[in-house]
Amino acid sequence: VQLVESGGGLVQGGGSLRLSCTASGMLFRIFDMNWYRQAPGKQREVVATITSGGGTNYTDSVKGRFTVFRENARNTVYLQMNSLKTEDTAAYYCAASWRPRSGPRLDYWGQGTQVTVTS
């Protein structure tokens, strides 16, 4: 299983970026997909989740600015980030999770992509 993120970079405050995470080696459509971020000196936090059924959830600080969506045909999940703020600066990770009917939950992580927002 491999998750590969892309789309990070340097952007001015108020700008936009779209992160992508493409999966391979897994049945993508059954997994819930999550975007996490970790800023220097801070704990990793979940930013957005999209379930296998398409339901979404966001942490309060990004509601109305970030949108998570997925294209199962492309095995890809996206995070559209608008109105970026300096406090959004972090390494962003995508993660896939699936809880089978029996056995432990499966979790897979990408390597991360850096987002830096300048003032």
N, C-alpha and C positions, 0 to 999 in steps of 0.2 A: 504494500500500500504506500502510495506517495501522494502528498498534498504539496502543491507548488503555488506559492503566492507571487503576485506581481502587481505593479502599479504604484508602489510607494515612491516617495521622492520628496523634494523640497518645494513648498508652495507658500505663497504669501497669505497672511490672514484674510479670511473672506473668500478664499479661492476654493476650488474643488479638486478632488481626486477620486478615481474609481479603482478600488482594489479588486483583484481577481484571485480566485483560488481554484485550481484545476486538480481534480482527483484522478487517480489511476489505481488499478488493482483492487477495486472495491465496487460493490453494487451501490453506486452513489445515491440513487433515488430513495433508498430506505433509511439513509442516515439523516439525522438532524445535523445542521451545520451551524457553527458558531464562529463569530469573530471576537477575539480577545485582543487586549492591548496591555502593554506594560511600559510605563515611563520609568526613567532612571530613579531609583530610590523608592519606587512605589510597588505595591502588589499588582499582580496581573488581575485584570478585571474583564468580565464579559461585556462586550459592547452591544452585540446584536446576535440574535438567534433566528434561524428559520428552520421550521420542522420539516419532516419529510412530507407532511401534508400541506405545507406552504404557510403555516401560521408564523407570525413574526413577533419578536419582543425586543425591546431596546432598553438600555440603561437610560436613566432620566436625562443625563447630561447631553445625550445625542438625539433625543427625540425631536422630530421635526427638522433635523439637519441630515441625518444619515438614513439610508434605505438599504436594506438587505434583500437580495432576490437571487433566485437560482435558475439555472437552465439545465435541467436533468439530461437533455439530449447532448449537452456539451460537457457533462460532469463538472460543472463549474458553478461556484457561488461567487457573488459580487457584493461589494460594499461601496455604495455610492456615498461619498462624503461631500457635503456642501457647507458653505458658510463656516469654513474651518477656522478654528481658534488655536492660539498658541498652546493652550492646555490639551489639545488633541495630539500634540507631539508624543510619539511613542513608537515602539515596535509593535506591529500588528500581526497577529497570528490567526490562521484559520484552523479549526478543529472539527473533526467529524465524530459523532457519537451515535451508537446504536445499542439498544438494550434488547437482546434476544429473549425469547420466552423462558429459556433456561440457560444458565451459565452467566458468566460475568459480562458487564457492559464492555463494549469495544470502543476505544478512544484512539484517534489518530490525530497527529499534529503536523502542521507545516513548519517550515524553518523560519518564517517571519519575514516581514518587509518593513522597512523603516519609513515612517512618515514624520516629516519635520515641517512645522508651520512657523513662519517668521512673522514678526510684527511689522 
